[in-house]
Amino acid sequence: MTTPSFEQGPIRPPSEAHSLLVRAIRNCTWNRCTFCPVYKGTKASQRPLDEVLADVDAMAAAAEALGGPGAAADQILAVLHAGTVPPEAMQVALFLRGGARHVFLQDADPCAVQPDKLVAILDRLRRQFPTIERVTTYGRAATIARRRPEDLARVVAAGLTRLHLGLESGADEVLQAVCKGATSAQLIAAGRKALTAGLELCFYVMPGLGGRELSEVHARGTAAVLRAVASAAPAERPLVVRLRTTAVSPGTPLADRAAAGAFTLPDDVEAAAEVRSLIEQAGDCRFELRSDHALNLLSELEGSLPGDKTRLLAVLDEFLALPSRERAEFALGARLGVYRRLADRHDPRLRAVLEGQTEGLLEASDDEVLAAAARLRSRFI
């Protein structure tokens, strides 16, 4: 006999890989962003509170069956293989192995759940899992803007600690082109409101989202939003900015625009130049930069700004100053997972691995190699 089953949504941020995933709402309340493939063909729906609470209880039962916090890996694997917990309990196992400290509320906009329900969910989580230290969620600017400050404060007091908000771009021309459903002014207001409520705030920024046509507009507008929001962050909770380089996913409206010639995806060199422009125009803005996704070319673009600004610009300048052939080959190696840092291109062993994986592609022109690297981006959406 297995412990009860429970729902899991389709995605979570990479930083929540060892989090307990609690589906507070289904799908996306907006679902019109042209670049996003995740929820197309679905409708958003609220989940009854008793269903969500039952899921939390089911996760607690699975956690107990798996041995609870501190359980040894072999003990957890034995329970998983015995089938005494449902398949989705694999995420509970990851949660336990991660220290049973983090929770992520799914799907795309749990902040659209009424505050009373969110507080009840958070209360049940705290009772069932007293080791929890952090509870995070996705949110939309339009939803945050509708919430009264006192309601946000109640949810924070109940245990919500971090908001992941898709900024994508701070340029109104780009936001309108991708049907984001928010303006730069709304994104600034939502970000500052979340910080004022006591939440940690993580913005997602998508280099390349403006295409070649709006690249500089995209960088300039995004830097302006970061400056406006970061100034509201207290010293102990600086704004976090995570890069998610744009890729064109098949079947999306953005793919249709690209096929029609209305959108040209910047290649990796152009995207790197755009990130450089963004960092430069951020000025003395204080935020934590993260490059923690396989869509990004340069995983070493991580640091605390403005203190690390010179070092980060130096990394970008080193890549941009490479001969076109070296830039193209590094981009291909990074997209294939062979290279992680610029210095990796000097490693003969890694170079041999790259040659073995490319089946003669390295004999093609610089432009063809760079184009192949750009096509590989879509594998990581």
Buried (B, 14 or more C-beta within 10 A) or exposed (E): EBBEBBBBBEBBBEBBEBBBBBBBBBBBBBBEBBBBBBBBEEEBEBBEBEEBBBBBBBBBBBBBBBBBBEBEEEBBEEBBEEEBBBEBBBBBBBBBBBEBBBBBBBBBBBBBBEBEBBBBBBBBBBEBBEBBEBBBBBBBBBBBBEBEEEBBBBBBEBBBBBBBBBBBBBBBBBBEBBBBBBBBEBBBBBBBBBBBBBBBBBBBBBBBBBBEBBBBBBBBBBBBBBBBBBEBBEEEBBBBBBBBBBBBBEEBBBBBBBEEEEBBBBBBBBBBBBBBBBBBBBEEBBBBBBBBBBBBBBBBBBBEBBEBBEEBBEBBEEBEEBEEEBBBBBBBBBBBEBBEEBEBBEBEEBBEBBBEBBEEBBEBEBEEBBBBBBEBBBEBB
